[in-house]
Amino acid sequence: MTDEATAQSVPAGRGWREATQEALYGPGGFYRRPEGPAGHFRTSVHASALFAGAVARLLCRVDAALGRPRTLDFVDMGAGRGELVTGVLAALPADVAARARGYAVEIADRPAGLDDRIVWLSEPPATITGLLFANEWLDNVPVDVAEADPAGVPRLVLVAADGTERLGEPVSGADADWLARWWPLPGEEGLRAEIGLPRDLAWAAVVDRVARGLAVAVDYAHTADSRPPFGTLAGFREGRETAPVPDGSCDITAHVALDACAAAGASARATARTAHTPHETAHTSSGTAHARPAARLLTQRAALRALDLTGARPPLALASTDPAAYVRALAGAGEAAELTAPGGLGDFGWLLQPVGIPDPLVQGL
């Protein structure tokens, strides 16, 4: 925390959620820049086209579970510059591609040259029949940060534009309830938590737009048995981690309490409130409650292996019979290994929420 003189420079009541909202999504914000997220960090989408291929196979399984509807939706939440939805549409078999309708949901302007088949939106369609896929979207839904004061009381962390912090009022209301349930802070000074309620609401709201199909969130994640004692708030700029400074110069992100999101998305009827970020919705897709099968959490490694992406090396015999094919297969194995690597992308969490269909990954696990 800062000293008293510095504390006076911090605007009263400006928590990390409000500051991040403006820094990322306000006029001139980080996510409105022309270079897009790929200019600053590398996701699974950017690591290999194999990721889009695996998502395309998942969409085909959803299609089969839906009985091959006349129109099959694929919604890419937080689409960046449309890399994933472009890759998925390109990887679909012809008969599925002919029925597929791709949506990119992003606050930035539509990039030039994007496939005309892709519909560019600032929020997801009101009704979705197919697959909604949110790759590293929830980690950029802004959240407030709480820190235990010398008496062990969780207080809101306030932040200035230069990143200096001080403690504000005690956390109260729905945020305090969320902390008590999902991330209780022991009474030890300095312990921190990110208050994930806005992410729960954001996830519940988009899941509620899925009439039938599957919603998937993929992100840096933790669960109740492994909450980090000092939180995970971080900044990223030009491929490197940096201090989180809410001035629009860097990405600001924090790992996601996916277990809390799972509970919110699996409720009998998604609770929707006023939007917290430009990526969120502020209303439900229907006025009736609909039961959903249980949500499921698994690692990216397990999910991609269930989608036939293993990272296995090609047989050496292929090098003799078809050297070019061997080199291509070896490169593919290396990319698959990166996507499934322990300690890296393979440890990402996948949250699956089926709506009106069986879990399409069960057959592959």
PyMOL commands that set and color helices and strands:
alter all, ss='L'
color gray80, all
select helices_A, chain A and resi 4-7+16-25+30-32+37-39+44-47+49-65+83-91+94-97+138-140+173-182+197-207+224-226+258-265+300-306+317-321+323-339+345-347+362-364
alter helices_A, ss='H'
color red, helices_A
select strands_A, chain A and resi 72-77+100-105+118-121+128-135+144-148+154-159+165-170+192-195+210-219+221-222+234-237+240-242+251-253+256-257+296-299+349-355
alter strands_A, ss='S'
color yellow, strands_A
deselect
rebuild
show_as cartoon
